[in-house]
Amino acid sequence: MDSEDRMEYYISIGAIELAGMDEDGEFIFNITDRAKVLVPDLWKAHQEHVDESLIELYNKGLISVTYNEDLEAVIEMSDEGKKMAKEFGLIEMDLDTDIPND
């Protein structure tokens, strides 16, 4: 199965969903929580990519992590960190809005 067929399959089973389009007209996709059960290898690869990307941003001093009174992690990212996160394929989220699949 080539990557295009695989993407269509993931969309058809609900493991991936179309999230929007970036300023260059490229589609942006989200991996849904359903992928944990439906395609665990995809979910694991996604989690590893996110974790590795955040660690790299942290090691470069582009993000800082603090904890609030409920001991929940609060991640702050510099403008350069946001630019690099976009290059890594991470989507910048506005935490004041509803997060899909939350």
N, C-alpha and C positions, 0 to 999 in steps of 0.2 A: 504494500500500500504506500503510495507516494505521500508527501507531506500535505498536498492539497486535499487528497481523498481523506487523509487522517483528520484534517481540520474539519472537513464537512461532517465526518462521522462524529467527532467530539461535539460539534454544534447540534447535530441531530439527536444525540442522547442527553443533551443538557449539561455536559461537562464544561463546555465553553460557551460564552454568550458574547454577542456584539455589544460593546460598551459605548461606542461612538467613533468619532473620526478626529484625528489630530489636525493641526493647522496646515500640514502638507497634503492632506487628503488621504492619509493612510488610515486603515481601519484599526481600532483599538479593541482588543478582546479581553474579557475577564475569565479567569478560571473559577468556576462556581464551586460551592461547597459539595455539590453532588459528585464532583470529580474524585473526592476522597474515597467514595465507595465504588463509583463506576470505573474509574481509571486511576488506581492508586499509584502506579508508576509515574503518571503525568503529574499528579498532585505532589508526590515526593520530589520530583525534579524541579517543579515550580518553587516549592518551599526551600530547597537547597539553593536555588538561584537567588531568591529574595534574601535569605540569610547571608549568603556570601557577599552579595551586593551591599547590604547594610553594614556588614563588618568592614568591608573595604572603605566605604564612606566614613565610618567611624575612625578607622585607622588613619585616614587622611585628614582627620579633624574637620570634616564637612558636616557632621551631625553630632549632636550632643543628646545624651539620654539622662533625664531626671525622673524622679518618682513623685507622684502626688500623695496626698494624705491617705488615699486608699491603696497605696503601693502599686498603682498602675503606672507603667512606663509611659513617659511623655517624650517623644522624639522631636527635636527641633533641627531643622536643616537650613544651612546657609544657601544663598543664591547659587553659589558654585556647586553645592551639593545637589540642589534641585536640578541643575543642568546635567550633572553627571548621572543622577538617578533616572532622568529621562533617557539618557544614552543607554543605560542598563535595561531599559524597557519597564522600569517601575513607573507606575502612574501616580502623579501627585494628587492627593485627595484633600478636599476641603473638609476638615473634620467637623465643621459646623453644619454640614448637610447630611442627608441620609446616605448611608453607605449601602450599596446593593448587597444582598445576601448576608447582611449582618445579623 
